[in-house]
């Protein structure tokens, strides 16, 4: 399933068309290319799904990527999320890549979550990012570095980053 989204160019403030789609092993970014994770190694995890965000005009350049799985066959878990090195921080080329990917993971939580876990997205944050996830994206800290988006936070993210 492919989904069109709007990515904001940091410098021009223009919206450009982005595409979220399943990622294949051969196109996974490598740590040696400036990424924090070696996605090709991560791709070996069973029962996981990988989604990439690219621009319509440059489908071979990944702007960001997520890895999700289903915990205990009922709750969607965000194993990893990473924006491309050229999108990091306030100097990044595109500013809403992480928000789009989080929102898309929340869509998957509504589609794949079971029972009372439908719409809940669980993940573990790096310590230094906990406040960012809480303040910018609306995540809840459960315990330690364990965090989640509840249904309301997920809908807010979807409305802000996908439906806008």
DSSP file (Angstrom, degrees, kcal/mol; ACC not computed):
  #  RESIDUE AA STRUCTURE BP1 BP2  ACC     N-H-->O    O-->H-N    N-H-->O    O-->H-N    TCO  KAPPA ALPHA  PHI   PSI    X-CA   Y-CA   Z-CA
    1    1 A X              0   0    0      0, 0.0     2,-0.4     0, 0.0    21,-0.2   0.000 360.0 360.0 360.0 128.3    0.0    0.0    0.0
    2    2 A X        -     0   0    0     19,-0.1     2,-0.4    17,-0.0    19,-0.2  -0.840 360.0-166.5-107.4 147.6    1.3    3.4   -1.0
    3    3 A X  E     -A   20   0A   0     17,-2.0    17,-2.9    -2,-0.4     2,-0.3  -0.998  14.1-137.1-136.1 133.7    0.3    6.6    0.6
    4    4 A X  E     +A   19   0A   0     -2,-0.4     2,-0.3    15,-0.2    15,-0.2  -0.708  29.6 168.8 -88.2 139.9    0.9   10.2   -0.6
    5    5 A X  E     -A   18   0A   0     13,-2.4    13,-3.3    -2,-0.3     2,-0.6  -0.898  35.3-107.9-139.6 168.2    1.8   12.8    2.0
    6    6 A X  E     -A   17   0A   0    155,-0.4     2,-0.4    -2,-0.3    11,-0.2  -0.907  27.5-164.8-103.8 124.7    3.1   16.4    2.0
    7    7 A X  E     -A   16   0A   0      9,-3.1     9,-3.0    -2,-0.6     2,-0.6  -0.896  16.6-133.7-105.9 137.2    6.7   16.9    3.0
    8    8 A X  E     -A   15   0A   0     -2,-0.4    87,-2.0     7,-0.2     2,-0.5  -0.817   9.3-136.6 -98.8 122.7    7.8   20.5    3.9
    9    9 A X  B  >  -H   94   0B   0      5,-2.9     4,-2.1    -2,-0.6    85,-0.2  -0.649  14.5-144.6 -73.2 121.2   11.0   21.8    2.4
   10   10 A X  T  4 S+     0   0    0     83,-2.8    -1,-0.2    -2,-0.5    84,-0.1   0.868  91.9  38.8 -59.4 -41.5   12.8   23.6    5.3
   11   11 A X  T  4 S+     0   0    0     82,-0.4    -1,-0.2     1,-0.1    83,-0.1   0.950 126.4  30.2 -78.5 -50.2   14.3   26.4    3.2
   12   12 A X  T  4 S-     0   0    0      2,-0.1    -2,-0.2     1,-0.0    -1,-0.1   0.678  91.2-138.0 -85.2 -16.8   11.6   27.2    0.6
   13   13 A X     <  +     0   0    0     -4,-2.1     2,-0.2     1,-0.3    -3,-0.1   0.553  56.6 140.8  68.1   9.0    8.6   26.3    2.9
   14   14 A X        -     0   0    0     -5,-0.2    -5,-2.9    -6,-0.1     2,-0.4  -0.521  53.6-122.9 -81.9 149.8    7.0   24.6   -0.1
   15   15 A X  E     -A    8   0A   0     -7,-0.2     2,-0.3    -2,-0.2    -7,-0.2  -0.779  27.9-170.5 -90.6 134.6    5.2   21.3    0.2
   16   16 A X  E     -A    7   0A   0     -9,-3.0    -9,-3.1    -2,-0.4     2,-0.4  -0.917  30.7 -99.4-122.1 152.8    6.4   18.5   -2.0
   17   17 A X  E     -A    6   0A   0     -2,-0.3    39,-2.7   -11,-0.2    40,-0.4  -0.553  39.8-171.4 -77.0 126.8    4.7   15.1   -2.5
   18   18 A X  E     -AB   5  55A   0    -13,-3.3   -13,-2.4    -2,-0.4     2,-0.4  -0.815  10.3-146.8-111.7 157.2    6.1   12.3   -0.5
   19   19 A X  E     -AB   4  54A   0     35,-3.1    35,-2.4    -2,-0.3     2,-0.5  -0.990   1.8-157.8-127.2 127.0    5.3    8.6   -0.8
   20   20 A X  E     +AB   3  53A   0    -17,-2.9   -17,-2.0    -2,-0.4     2,-0.3  -0.911  32.6 148.3-100.2 128.7    5.1    6.1    2.1
   21   21 A X  E     - B   0  52A   0     31,-2.0    31,-3.1    -2,-0.5   -19,-0.1  -0.959  51.7 -74.1-151.5 166.9    5.6    2.5    0.9
   22   22 A X  E     - B   0  51A   0     -2,-0.3     2,-0.4    29,-0.2    29,-0.3  -0.386  47.6-134.5 -64.1 142.2    7.0   -0.8    2.0
   23   23 A X        -     0   0    0     27,-2.5     2,-0.3    -2,-0.1    27,-0.3  -0.778  11.6-144.1-100.0 145.0   10.7   -1.0    1.9
   24   24 A X    >   -     0   0    0     -2,-0.4     3,-1.4     1,-0.1     4,-0.4  -0.759  24.6-112.8-105.7 155.5   12.7   -3.9    0.5
   25   25 A X  G >  S+     0   0    0     -2,-0.3     3,-1.6     1,-0.3    18,-0.1   0.868 112.1  59.0 -54.4 -42.5   15.9   -5.3    1.8
   26   26 A X  G 3  S+     0   0    0      1,-0.3    -1,-0.3    14,-0.0    14,-0.1   0.716 107.1  47.1 -65.4 -21.1   18.0   -4.2   -1.1
   27   27 A X  G <  S+     0   0    0     -3,-1.4    -1,-0.3     2,-0.0    -2,-0.2   0.382  81.4 125.8-101.4   4.3   17.1   -0.5   -0.7
   28   28 A X    <   -     0   0    0     -3,-1.6    12,-0.1    -4,-0.4    -3,-0.0  -0.395  63.5-115.3 -66.1 135.2   17.8   -0.4    3.1
   29   29 A X        -     0   0    0     -2,-0.1    10,-1.3    10,-0.1    11,-0.7  -0.309  26.9-134.2 -70.6 155.6   20.2    2.4    4.1
   30   30 A X    > > -     0   0    0      8,-0.2     3,-1.4     9,-0.2     5,-1.1  -0.800  14.4-125.2-112.4 152.1   23.5    1.5    5.7
   31   31 A X  G > 5S+     0   0    0     -2,-0.3     3,-1.9     1,-0.3     7,-0.1   0.857 109.3  64.3 -59.8 -37.2   25.3    2.9    8.8
   32   32 A X  G 3 5S+     0   0    0      1,-0.3    -1,-0.3     2,-0.2     6,-0.1   0.677  94.3  62.4 -64.3 -15.6   28.4    3.6    6.7
   33   33 A X  G < 5S-     0   0    0     -3,-1.4    -1,-0.3     2,-0.0    52,-0.2   0.159 132.2 -86.1 -95.6  18.2   26.3    6.1    4.7
   34   34 A X  T < 5S+     0   0    0     -3,-1.9    -3,-0.2     1,-0.3    -2,-0.2   0.407  87.1 132.4  98.6  -2.2   25.6    8.2    7.8
   35   35 A X      < -     0   0    0     -5,-1.1    -1,-0.3     1,-0.1    49,-0.1  -0.475  58.9-132.3 -80.3 154.7   22.6    6.5    9.2
   36   36 A X  S    S+     0   0    0     -2,-0.1     2,-0.3    -4,-0.0    -1,-0.1   0.803  89.8  43.2 -75.3 -30.3   22.4    5.6   12.9
   37   37 A X  S    S-     0   0    0     -7,-0.1     2,-1.2    -6,-0.0     3,-0.1  -0.838  79.7-125.7-116.0 151.8   21.3    2.0   12.2
   38   38 A X    >>  -     0   0    0     -2,-0.3     4,-1.8    -8,-0.2     3,-0.8  -0.814  30.8-172.5 -90.5  94.5   22.4   -0.6    9.7
   39   39 A X  H 3> S+     0   0    0    -10,-1.3     4,-1.8    -2,-1.2    -1,-0.2   0.763  77.3  63.0 -64.8 -27.1   18.9   -1.2    8.3
   40   40 A X  H 34 S+     0   0    0    -11,-0.7    -1,-0.3     2,-0.2     4,-0.3   0.889 106.3  45.2 -66.9 -36.4   20.0   -4.1    6.2
   41   41 A X  H X4 S+     0   0    0     -3,-0.8     3,-1.5     1,-0.2    -2,-0.2   0.905 111.6  52.3 -69.3 -41.4   20.9   -6.0    9.3
   42   42 A X  H >< S+     0   0    0     -4,-1.8     3,-2.1     1,-0.3    -2,-0.2   0.810  94.7  72.5 -62.3 -28.9   17.7   -5.0   11.0
   43   43 A X  T 3< S+     0   0    0     -4,-1.8    -1,-0.3     1,-0.3    -2,-0.2   0.675  81.9  71.9 -63.3 -16.4   15.7   -6.3    8.0
   44   44 A X  T <  S+     0   0    0     -3,-1.5    -1,-0.3    -4,-0.3     2,-0.2   0.620  70.1 113.7 -74.8 -11.1   16.5   -9.8    9.1
   45   45 A X    X   -     0   0    0     -3,-2.1     3,-0.8    -4,-0.1     2,-0.1  -0.417  68.1-127.5 -65.0 129.0   14.1   -9.5   12.0
   46   46 A X  T 3  S+     0   0    0      1,-0.2     3,-0.1    -2,-0.2    -1,-0.1  -0.370  85.1  20.7 -73.5 155.5   11.2  -11.9   11.5
   47   47 A X  T 3  S+     0   0    0      1,-0.2    23,-0.6    22,-0.1     2,-0.3   0.715  95.8 124.2  62.9  23.2    7.6  -10.7   11.7
   48   48 A X  E <   - C   0  69A   0     -3,-0.8     2,-0.4    21,-0.2    21,-0.2  -0.849  47.9-150.1-115.2 153.0    8.6   -7.0   11.1
   49   49 A X  E     - C   0  68A   0     19,-3.0    19,-2.7    -2,-0.3     2,-0.4  -0.933   8.2-155.0-119.7 145.3    7.4   -4.6    8.5
   50   50 A X  E     - C   0  67A   0     -2,-0.4   -27,-2.5   -27,-0.3     2,-0.4  -0.973   8.9-173.7-125.0 131.9    9.5   -1.8    7.0
   51   51 A X  E     -BC  22  66A   0     15,-2.0    15,-2.5    -2,-0.4     2,-0.3  -0.983   5.6-160.7-128.1 138.1    8.1    1.4    5.5
   52   52 A X  E     -BC  21  65A   0    -31,-3.1   -31,-2.0    -2,-0.4     2,-0.5  -0.828  11.1-142.9-115.6 153.9   10.1    4.2    3.8
   53   53 A X  E     +BC  20  64A   0     11,-2.6    10,-3.5    -2,-0.3    11,-1.0  -0.979  31.6 161.8-115.0 122.4    9.3    7.8    3.0
   54   54 A X  E     -BC  19  62A   0    -35,-2.4   -35,-3.1    -2,-0.5     2,-0.3  -0.818  39.9-102.6-128.7 170.1   10.6    9.0   -0.3
   55   55 A X  E     -B   18   0A   0      3,-0.8     3,-0.4     6,-0.5   -37,-0.3  -0.718  26.4-124.8 -90.9 148.8    9.8   12.0   -2.5
   56   56 A X  S    S+     0   0    0    -39,-2.7     3,-0.5    -2,-0.3    -1,-0.1   0.886 113.7  46.8 -57.1 -38.8    7.6   11.4   -5.6
   57   57 A X  S    S+     0   0    0    -40,-0.4    -1,-0.2     1,-0.2     2,-0.2   0.716 121.7  34.5 -78.8 -21.6   10.4   13.0   -7.7
   58   58 A X    >   +     0   0    0     -3,-0.4     3,-1.6     3,-0.1    -3,-0.8  -0.585  65.8 165.2-132.5  71.5   13.3   11.0   -6.1
   59   59 A X  T 3  S+     0   0    0     -3,-0.5    -1,-0.1     1,-0.3    -3,-0.1   0.632  73.8  57.9 -67.2 -13.0   11.9    7.5   -5.3
   60   60 A X  T 3  S+     0   0    0      1,-0.1     2,-0.7     2,-0.1    -1,-0.3   0.518  89.4  80.7 -96.0  -4.3   15.4    6.0   -4.7
   61   61 A X  S <  S-     0   0    0     -3,-1.6    -6,-0.5    -6,-0.2     2,-0.4  -0.899  75.0-144.3-104.2 115.4   16.4    8.5   -2.0
   62   62 A X  E     -C   54   0A   0     -2,-0.7    -8,-0.2     1,-0.2     3,-0.1  -0.642  16.6-174.9 -82.1 127.8   15.0    7.5    1.4
   63   63 A X  E    S-     0   0A   0    -10,-3.5    21,-2.9    -2,-0.4     2,-0.3   0.697  71.2 -17.9 -91.8 -24.3   14.0   10.5    3.6
   64   64 A X  E     -CD  53  83A   0    -11,-1.0   -11,-2.6    19,-0.3    -1,-0.4  -0.953  60.9-155.2-174.4 162.1   13.1    8.3    6.6
   65   65 A X  E     -CD  52  82A   0     17,-2.7    17,-2.3    -2,-0.3     2,-0.3  -0.998   1.9-162.8-151.1 147.4   12.3    4.8    7.5
   66   66 A X  E     -CD  51  81A   0    -15,-2.5   -15,-2.0    -2,-0.3     2,-0.4  -0.940   7.7-154.3-130.7 156.2   10.4    2.8   10.2
   67   67 A X  E     +CD  50  80A   0     13,-2.5    12,-1.7    -2,-0.3    13,-1.5  -0.998  21.8 176.2-127.0 123.9   10.3   -0.8   11.4
   68   68 A X  E     +CD  49  78A   0    -19,-2.7   -19,-3.0    -2,-0.4     2,-0.3  -0.911   6.4 176.8-127.6 157.3    7.2   -2.0   13.1
   69   69 A X  E     -CD  48  77A   0      8,-2.2     8,-3.3    -2,-0.3     2,-0.7  -0.929  34.9-104.1-147.2 171.2    6.0   -5.4   14.5
   70   70 A X  E >   - D   0  76A   0    -23,-0.6     3,-0.8    -2,-0.3     2,-0.4  -0.902  32.3-146.2-105.4 114.6    3.0   -6.8   16.3
   71   71 A X  E >> S- D   0  75A   0      4,-3.9     3,-2.6    -2,-0.7     4,-2.2  -0.643  79.6 -11.7 -81.0 130.9    3.7   -7.5   20.0
   72   72 A X  T 34 S-     0   0    0     -2,-0.4    -1,-0.3     1,-0.3     0, 0.0   0.776 118.3 -74.7  51.5  29.5    2.0  -10.5   21.5
   73   73 A X  T <4 S+     0   0    0     -3,-0.8    -1,-0.3     2,-0.2    -2,-0.1   0.724 130.2  63.9  58.7  24.7   -0.1  -10.6   18.3
   74   74 A X  T <4 S+     0   0    0     -3,-2.6    40,-2.8     1,-0.3     2,-0.4   0.571  85.6  56.4-147.0 -25.0   -2.2   -7.6   19.5
   75   75 A X  E  < S-D   71   0A   0     -4,-2.2    -4,-3.9    38,-0.2    -1,-0.3  -0.962  71.8-125.7-123.0 133.6   -0.2   -4.3   19.9
   76   76 A X  E     -De  70 121A   0     44,-0.8    46,-2.2    -2,-0.4     2,-0.4  -0.558  26.9-161.5 -75.2 134.7    1.8   -2.6   17.2
   77   77 A X  E     -De  69 122A   0     -8,-3.3    -8,-2.2    -2,-0.3     2,-1.0  -0.971  16.1-140.5-121.6 129.3    5.3   -1.8   18.3
   78   78 A X  E     +De  68 123A   0     44,-3.2    46,-0.5    -2,-0.4   -10,-0.2  -0.784  22.8 178.7 -88.3 100.6    7.6    0.7   16.7
   79   79 A X  E     -     0   0A   0    -12,-1.7     2,-0.3    -2,-1.0    -1,-0.2   0.918  64.2  -5.1 -70.3 -44.2   11.0   -1.1   16.8
   80   80 A X  E     -D   67   0A   0    -13,-1.5   -13,-2.5    -3,-0.2     2,-0.3  -0.997  53.8-175.5-152.4 148.9   12.9    1.7   15.0
   81   81 A X  E     +D   66   0A   0     -2,-0.3     2,-0.3   -15,-0.2   -15,-0.2  -0.986  13.8 168.5-142.3 138.8   12.5    5.0   13.4
   82   82 A X  E     -D   65   0A   0    -17,-2.3   -17,-2.7    -2,-0.3     2,-0.3  -0.965  23.1-146.5-153.2 136.0   15.1    7.1   11.7
   83   83 A X  E     -D   64   0A   0     -2,-0.3   -19,-0.3   -19,-0.2     5,-0.1  -0.729  43.9 -90.4 -94.2 152.3   15.2   10.1    9.4
   84   84 A X    >   -     0   0    0    -21,-2.9     3,-2.6    -2,-0.3     4,-0.3  -0.234  38.4-110.5 -58.7 149.3   17.9   10.4    6.8
   85   85 A X  G >  S+     0   0    0      1,-0.3     3,-1.2     2,-0.2    -1,-0.1   0.825 118.6  58.4 -52.2 -34.5   21.1   12.1    7.9
   86   86 A X  G 3  S+     0   0    0      1,-0.2     7,-2.7     6,-0.1    -1,-0.3   0.507 104.4  52.7 -77.2  -1.6   20.3   15.1    5.6
   87   87 A X  G <  S+     0   0    0     -3,-2.6     5,-0.3     5,-0.3    -1,-0.2   0.286  81.5 124.1-111.2   8.1   17.0   15.6    7.5
   88   88 A X    <   -     0   0    0     -3,-1.2     3,-0.4    -4,-0.3     4,-0.1  -0.452  67.5 -22.0 -74.8 139.6   18.4   15.7   11.0
   89   89 A X  S >  S-     0   0    0      1,-0.2     3,-1.5     2,-0.2     0, 0.0   0.049 106.2 -40.0  66.1-167.9   17.8   18.7   13.3
   90   90 A X  T 3  S+     0   0    0      1,-0.3    -1,-0.2     3,-0.0    -2,-0.0   0.669 135.8  57.0 -71.5 -16.9   16.8   22.2   12.5
   91   91 A X  T 3  S+     0   0    0     -3,-0.4    -1,-0.3     3,-0.0    -2,-0.2   0.355  80.9 126.8 -93.8   5.3   19.2   22.3    9.5
   92   92 A X    <   -     0   0    0     -3,-1.5    -5,-0.3    -5,-0.3   -82,-0.1  -0.209  66.9-126.4 -64.2 154.4   17.5   19.3    7.9
   93   93 A X  S    S+     0   0    0     -7,-2.7   -83,-2.8     1,-0.2   -82,-0.4   0.894  98.1  30.9 -69.1 -41.1   16.3   19.5    4.3
   94   94 A X  B     -H    9   0B   0    -85,-0.2     3,-0.4    -8,-0.1   -85,-0.2  -0.974  69.5-161.7-122.7 135.3   12.7   18.4    5.2
   95   95 A X  S    S+     0   0    0    -87,-2.0     4,-0.2    -2,-0.4     3,-0.2   0.697  78.0  47.8 -95.3 -19.1   11.2   19.2    8.5
   96   96 A X  S  > S+     0   0    0    -88,-0.4     4,-2.2     1,-0.2    -1,-0.2   0.142  71.2 111.0-112.4  22.2    8.2   16.9    9.1
   97   97 A X  H  > S+     0   0    0     -3,-0.4     4,-2.4     2,-0.2     5,-0.2   0.932  80.7  46.6 -62.7 -49.3    9.7   13.5    8.2
   98   98 A X  H  > S+     0   0    0      1,-0.2     4,-2.7     2,-0.2     5,-0.2   0.919 112.5  50.9 -61.8 -43.5    9.6   12.0   11.7
   99   99 A X  H  > S+     0   0    0      1,-0.2     4,-2.6    -4,-0.2    -1,-0.2   0.905 110.1  49.6 -60.7 -42.3    6.1   13.3   12.3
  100  100 A X  H  X S+     0   0    0     -4,-2.2     4,-2.5     2,-0.2    -1,-0.2   0.928 112.4  47.6 -62.0 -45.2    4.9   11.7    9.1
  101  101 A X  H  X S+     0   0    0     -4,-2.4     4,-2.2     2,-0.2    -2,-0.2   0.900 112.7  48.3 -65.6 -40.6    6.5    8.4    9.9
  102  102 A X  H  X S+     0   0    0     -4,-2.7     4,-2.0     2,-0.2    -1,-0.2   0.922 112.1  49.9 -63.5 -43.2    5.1    8.4   13.5
  103  103 A X  H  X S+     0   0    0     -4,-2.6     4,-2.0    -5,-0.2    -2,-0.2   0.901 109.9  50.6 -62.1 -40.7    1.7    9.2   12.1
  104  104 A X  H  X S+     0   0    0     -4,-2.5     4,-2.1     1,-0.2    -1,-0.2   0.899 107.9  52.5 -65.2 -39.4    1.9    6.4    9.6
  105  105 A X  H  X S+     0   0    0     -4,-2.2     4,-1.7     1,-0.2    -1,-0.2   0.876 107.4  53.3 -62.0 -36.2    2.9    4.0   12.4
  106  106 A X  H  X S+     0   0    0     -4,-2.0     4,-1.8     2,-0.2    -2,-0.2   0.882 104.9  54.0 -66.1 -38.0   -0.2    5.1   14.3
  107  107 A X  H  X S+     0   0    0     -4,-2.0     4,-2.1     1,-0.2    -2,-0.2   0.930 108.5  49.7 -58.5 -44.4   -2.3    4.3   11.2
  108  108 A X  H  X S+     0   0    0     -4,-2.1     4,-3.2     1,-0.2     5,-0.5   0.856 105.6  57.4 -63.1 -34.3   -0.8    0.8   11.3
  109  109 A X  H  X S+     0   0    0     -4,-1.7    10,-2.1     1,-0.2     4,-1.5   0.878 109.4  44.9 -64.3 -36.9   -1.7    0.6   15.0
  110  110 A X  H  < S+     0   0    0     -4,-1.8    -2,-0.2     8,-0.3    -1,-0.2   0.866 119.1  42.5 -72.4 -35.8   -5.4    1.3   14.1
  111  111 A X  H  < S+     0   0    0     -4,-2.1    -2,-0.2    -5,-0.2    -3,-0.2   0.855 128.4  25.4 -79.4 -35.5   -5.3   -1.2   11.2
  112  112 A X  H  < S+     0   0    0     -4,-3.2    -3,-0.2    -5,-0.2    -2,-0.2   0.676  93.0 104.9-106.3 -20.5   -3.3   -4.0   12.9
  113  113 A X     <  -     0   0    0     -4,-1.5     2,-0.4    -5,-0.5     5,-0.2  -0.280  60.9-139.1 -64.2 149.7   -3.9   -3.6   16.6
  114  114 A X    >   -     0   0    0    -40,-2.8     3,-2.1     4,-0.1     4,-0.1  -0.898  49.3 -36.9-115.7 139.3   -6.3   -6.1   18.2
  115  115 A X  G >  S-     0   0    0     -2,-0.4     3,-1.7     1,-0.3    -2,-0.0  -0.206 129.2  -0.6  57.1-130.6   -9.0   -5.4   20.8
  116  116 A X  G 3  S+     0   0    0      1,-0.3    -1,-0.3     3,-0.0    -3,-0.0   0.617 131.7  62.3 -69.7 -11.2   -8.2   -2.9   23.5
  117  117 A X  G X  S+     0   0    0     -3,-2.1     3,-2.2   -43,-0.1   -41,-0.4   0.459  71.6 122.8 -91.9  -2.0   -4.7   -2.4   21.8
  118  118 A X  T <  S+     0   0    0     -3,-1.7    -8,-0.3     1,-0.3    33,-0.1  -0.436  82.4  13.8 -62.2 124.3   -6.2   -1.1   18.6
  119  119 A X  T 3  S+     0   0    0    -10,-2.1     2,-0.5     1,-0.3    -1,-0.3   0.409  98.4 119.6  90.6  -2.5   -4.8    2.3   17.9
  120  120 A X    <   -     0   0    0     -3,-2.2   -44,-0.8   -11,-0.4     2,-0.5  -0.836  43.2-166.4 -99.0 133.5   -2.0    2.1   20.5
  121  121 A X  E     -eF  76 149A   0     28,-2.1    28,-2.5    -2,-0.5     2,-0.3  -0.970   6.5-165.0-120.8 116.6    1.6    2.3   19.4
  122  122 A X  E     +eF  77 148A   0    -46,-2.2   -44,-3.2    -2,-0.5     2,-0.3  -0.711  17.6 152.6 -99.8 150.8    4.3    1.3   21.8
  123  123 A X  E     -eF  78 147A   0     24,-2.5    24,-3.2    -2,-0.3     2,-0.5  -0.977  40.0-117.1-163.8 167.8    8.0    2.1   21.5
  124  124 A X  E     - F   0 146A   0    -46,-0.5     2,-0.3    -2,-0.3    22,-0.2  -0.975  32.1-151.9-116.3 128.6   11.1    2.6   23.5
  125  125 A X        -     0   0    0     20,-2.8     2,-0.2    -2,-0.5     5,-0.1  -0.647  21.4-109.5 -99.2 151.5   12.8    6.0   23.4
  126  126 A X    >>  -     0   0    0     -2,-0.3     3,-2.0     1,-0.1     4,-0.6  -0.590  40.0-115.3 -67.7 144.1   16.3    7.1   23.7
  127  127 A X  G >4 S+     0   0    0      1,-0.3     3,-1.2    -2,-0.2     4,-0.4   0.876 114.2  54.7 -52.0 -44.1   16.5    9.0   27.0
  128  128 A X  G 34 S+     0   0    0      1,-0.2    -1,-0.3     2,-0.1     4,-0.2   0.616 108.4  50.2 -70.4 -10.4   17.4   12.3   25.4
  129  129 A X  G <> S+     0   0    0     -3,-2.0     4,-2.6     2,-0.1    -1,-0.2   0.472  80.3  94.6-104.5  -3.3   14.3   12.1   23.1
  130  130 A X  H <X S+     0   0    0     -3,-1.2     4,-2.2    -4,-0.6     5,-0.2   0.928  88.0  45.7 -56.2 -50.1   11.7   11.4   25.8
  131  131 A X  H  > S+     0   0    0     -4,-0.4     4,-3.4     1,-0.2     5,-0.4   0.874 111.1  53.8 -64.0 -36.4   10.7   15.0   26.2
  132  132 A X  H  >>S+     0   0    0     -4,-0.2     4,-2.5     2,-0.2     5,-1.0   0.947 109.3  47.6 -61.0 -48.4   10.6   15.6   22.4
  133  133 A X  H  <5S+     0   0    0     -4,-2.6     6,-2.5     3,-0.2     4,-0.5   0.884 117.9  43.1 -61.0 -38.1    8.2   12.6   22.0
  134  134 A X  H  X5S+     0   0    0     -4,-2.2     4,-0.9     4,-0.2    -2,-0.2   0.963 123.0  33.5 -70.7 -52.4    6.0   13.9   24.8
  135  135 A X  H  <5S+     0   0    0     -4,-3.4    -3,-0.2    -5,-0.2    -2,-0.2   0.891 128.4  31.1 -78.0 -41.8    6.0   17.6   23.9
  136  136 A X  T  <5S+     0   0    0     -4,-2.5    -3,-0.2    -5,-0.4    -1,-0.1   0.859 133.7  24.4 -86.1 -36.5    6.1   17.6   20.2
  137  137 A X  T  4<S-     0   0    0     -5,-1.0    -3,-0.2    -4,-0.5    -2,-0.2   0.576  98.4-117.4-111.9 -11.6    4.3   14.4   19.3
  138  138 A X     <  +     0   0    0     -4,-0.9    12,-0.3    -5,-0.4    -4,-0.2   0.721  53.4 158.3  85.7  20.9    2.0   13.7   22.3
  139  139 A X        -     0   0    0     -6,-2.5     2,-0.4    -9,-0.1    10,-0.2  -0.366  34.9-131.6 -75.3 158.6    3.5   10.4   23.5
  140  140 A X  E     -G  148   0A   0      8,-3.1     8,-2.1    -2,-0.1     2,-0.6  -0.928  11.7-131.8-111.7 134.7    3.0    9.1   27.0
  141  141 A X  E     +G  147   0A   0     -2,-0.4     6,-0.3     6,-0.2     3,-0.1  -0.769  24.5 179.9 -85.6 123.3    5.9    7.8   29.1
  142  142 A X  E     -     0   0A   0      4,-2.8     2,-0.3    -2,-0.6     5,-0.2   0.934  63.7 -27.6 -87.8 -56.5    4.9    4.5   30.6
  143  143 A X  E >  S-G  146   0A   0      3,-1.2     3,-2.6     0, 0.0    -1,-0.3  -0.892 107.8 -32.3-164.2 129.1    8.0    3.5   32.6
  144  144 A X  T 3  S-     0   0    0     -2,-0.3    -2,-0.0     1,-0.3   -20,-0.0  -0.392 129.2 -18.6  59.7-122.6   11.6    4.3   32.1
  145  145 A X  T 3  S+     0   0    0     -2,-0.2   -20,-2.8    -4,-0.1     2,-0.4   0.407 109.1 112.8 -96.7   1.0   12.2    4.7   28.4
  146  146 A X  E <   +FG 124 143A   0     -3,-2.6    -4,-2.8   -22,-0.2    -3,-1.2  -0.612  43.1 165.8 -78.7 130.3    9.0    2.8   27.5
  147  147 A X  E     -FG 123 141A   0    -24,-3.2   -24,-2.5    -2,-0.4     2,-0.3  -0.853  15.2-170.5-137.8 169.1    6.5    5.1   25.8
  148  148 A X  E     -FG 122 140A   0     -8,-2.1    -8,-3.1    -2,-0.3     2,-0.5  -0.991  23.3-129.5-158.3 159.0    3.3    4.9   23.7
  149  149 A X  E     -F  121   0A   0    -28,-2.5   -28,-2.1    -2,-0.3   -10,-0.1  -0.968  29.1-150.3-106.1 125.2    0.8    6.8   21.7
  150  150 A X     >  -     0   0    0     -2,-0.5     4,-2.5   -12,-0.3     5,-0.2  -0.272  36.8 -88.3 -83.2-178.4   -2.8    6.2   22.8
  151  151 A X  H  > S+     0   0    0      1,-0.2     4,-2.5     2,-0.2     5,-0.2   0.896 126.9  49.0 -60.5 -42.5   -5.7    6.5   20.3
  152  152 A X  H  > S+     0   0    0      2,-0.2     4,-2.4     1,-0.2    -1,-0.2   0.934 112.7  46.7 -64.4 -46.2   -6.2   10.2   20.8
  153  153 A X  H  > S+     0   0    0      1,-0.2     4,-2.3     2,-0.2    -1,-0.2   0.890 112.4  52.1 -62.7 -38.5   -2.5   11.0   20.3
  154  154 A X  H  X S+     0   0    0     -4,-2.5     4,-2.5   -35,-0.2    -2,-0.2   0.918 109.4  47.9 -63.4 -44.9   -2.4    8.8   17.3
  155  155 A X  H  X S+     0   0    0     -4,-2.5     4,-2.7     2,-0.2     5,-0.2   0.899 110.5  52.8 -63.1 -40.7   -5.4   10.5   15.7
  156  156 A X  H  X S+     0   0    0     -4,-2.4     4,-2.2     2,-0.2    -2,-0.2   0.922 111.1  46.5 -60.8 -43.8   -3.8   13.9   16.4
  157  157 A X  H  X>S+     0   0    0     -4,-2.3     4,-3.0     2,-0.2     5,-0.5   0.919 112.3  50.1 -64.0 -43.8   -0.6   12.8   14.7
  158  158 A X  I  X>S+     0   0    0     -4,-2.5     5,-2.6     1,-0.2     4,-2.0   0.924 113.2  46.4 -61.0 -45.2   -2.5   11.4   11.7
  159  159 A X  I  <5S+     0   0    0     -4,-2.7    -1,-0.2     3,-0.2    -2,-0.2   0.881 117.7  42.9 -65.1 -38.0   -4.5   14.7   11.4
  160  160 A X  I  <5S+     0   0    0     -4,-2.2    -2,-0.2    -5,-0.2    -1,-0.2   0.905 128.8  22.2 -75.8 -42.6   -1.4   16.9   11.7
  161  161 A X  I  <5S+     0   0    0     -4,-3.0  -155,-0.4    -5,-0.2    -3,-0.2   0.687 133.5  26.5-105.8 -20.2    1.0   15.0    9.5
  162  162 A X  I  <<S+     0   0    0     -4,-2.0    -3,-0.2    -5,-0.5    -4,-0.1   0.799 123.1  40.1-109.0 -45.8   -1.0   12.9    7.1
  163  163 A X      <       0   0    0     -5,-2.6    -4,-0.1     1,-0.2    -3,-0.1   0.440 360.0 360.0 -89.4   0.9   -4.4   14.5    6.6
  164  164 A X              0   0    0     -6,-0.3    -1,-0.2  -158,-0.1    -4,-0.1   0.498 360.0 360.0 -87.2 360.0   -3.2   18.1    6.5
